[in-house]
Amino acid sequence: MMSHNPISQEDVYRKLERVNRFSEKILKVGMITVAGFGLYIGALCAVSAIGRYQSPTISSEAQLETLIAKERRKISINNNCIIEGKLTNNLEAYSKKNR
């Protein structure tokens, strides 16, 4: 027959302690990972929100002219008014009024 080495109570406590330390390390890594992921998502949301409210970047004069033309069209469509019996947009009305 084979002889079995008895496991002492100290060996059991040592092994349990190692398992406990290992599980604590895994828990810490998990908590740090979750916190890091939360910060990452929060940063993405903040960048997205800031990006929505920034004015468009204009890199050339042609883009500026296009933007001005679009805004004038919006004004003329949305804010038509009659001055001196003539249908004009808001910009023309303002310029005539302040001459």
C-alpha positions in Angstrom: 0.0 0.0 0.0 1.0 3.5 -0.6 1.6 5.8 2.3 -0.1 9.1 2.3 1.6 12.2 3.6 -0.8 13.9 6.0 -1.5 17.6 5.2 -0.9 19.8 8.2 -3.3 22.5 9.2 -0.5 25.1 8.5 -0.2 23.9 4.9 -4.0 24.3 4.4 -3.9 27.8 5.9 -0.9 28.8 3.7 -2.7 27.5 0.5 -5.9 29.3 1.5 -3.9 32.5 2.1 -2.3 32.2 -1.4 -5.7 31.7 -3.0 -7.1 34.7 -1.0 -4.2 37.0 -2.1 -4.7 35.8 -5.7 -8.4 36.5 -5.6 -7.8 40.0 -4.1 -5.4 40.8 -7.0 -8.0 39.6 -9.5 -10.7 41.7 -7.8 -8.4 44.8 -7.8 -7.6 44.4 -11.5 -11.3 43.9 -12.3 -12.2 47.1 -10.4 -9.5 49.1 -12.1 -10.6 47.8 -15.5 -14.2 48.7 -14.9 -13.2 52.2 -13.6 -10.9 52.7 -16.6 -13.7 51.6 -19.0 -16.1 54.0 -17.3 -13.7 56.9 -17.6 -13.1 56.0 -21.3 -16.9 56.0 -22.0 -17.3 59.3 -20.1 -14.5 60.9 -22.1 -16.0 59.8 -25.4 -19.4 61.3 -24.4 -17.7 64.6 -23.4 -15.8 64.8 -26.6 -18.9 64.0 -28.6 -20.9 66.7 -26.8 -18.2 69.3 -27.2 -17.9 68.5 -30.9 -21.6 69.1 -31.5 -21.6 72.6 -30.2 -18.4 73.8 -31.9 -18.7 76.1 -34.9 -17.7 74.6 -38.2 -14.0 75.0 -39.1 -13.6 77.1 -42.2 -10.3 76.4 -44.0 -10.8 78.3 -47.2 -12.4 81.5 -48.6 -14.6 79.3 -50.9 -16.0 77.5 -47.8 -16.7 80.8 -46.2 -18.5 82.1 -49.2 -20.6 78.9 -49.4 -21.5 79.2 -45.7 -22.6 82.8 -46.2 -24.7 81.9 -49.3 -26.4 79.2 -47.3 -27.2 81.5 -44.4 -28.5 84.2 -46.8 -30.8 81.7 -48.5 -32.1 80.6 -45.0 -32.8 84.3 -44.2 -34.5 85.0 -47.4 -36.7 82.0 -47.2 -37.6 82.3 -43.5 -37.7 86.0 -42.9 -39.3 87.7 -45.9 -40.7 91.1 -45.3 -42.3 94.0 -47.3 -40.6 97.4 -47.3 -41.8 100.2 -49.6 -44.2 97.8 -51.4 -41.3 95.6 -52.4 -40.7 92.0 -51.3 -37.1 91.7 -50.0 -35.2 89.6 -47.6 -34.0 90.8 -44.2 -30.5 91.7 -45.3 -31.7 94.0 -48.1 -34.3 95.6 -45.8 -31.6 96.3 -43.2 -29.3 97.8 -45.8 -32.0 100.1 -47.2 -33.1 101.1 -43.8 -29.7 102.2 -42.7 -28.5 104.1 -45.7 
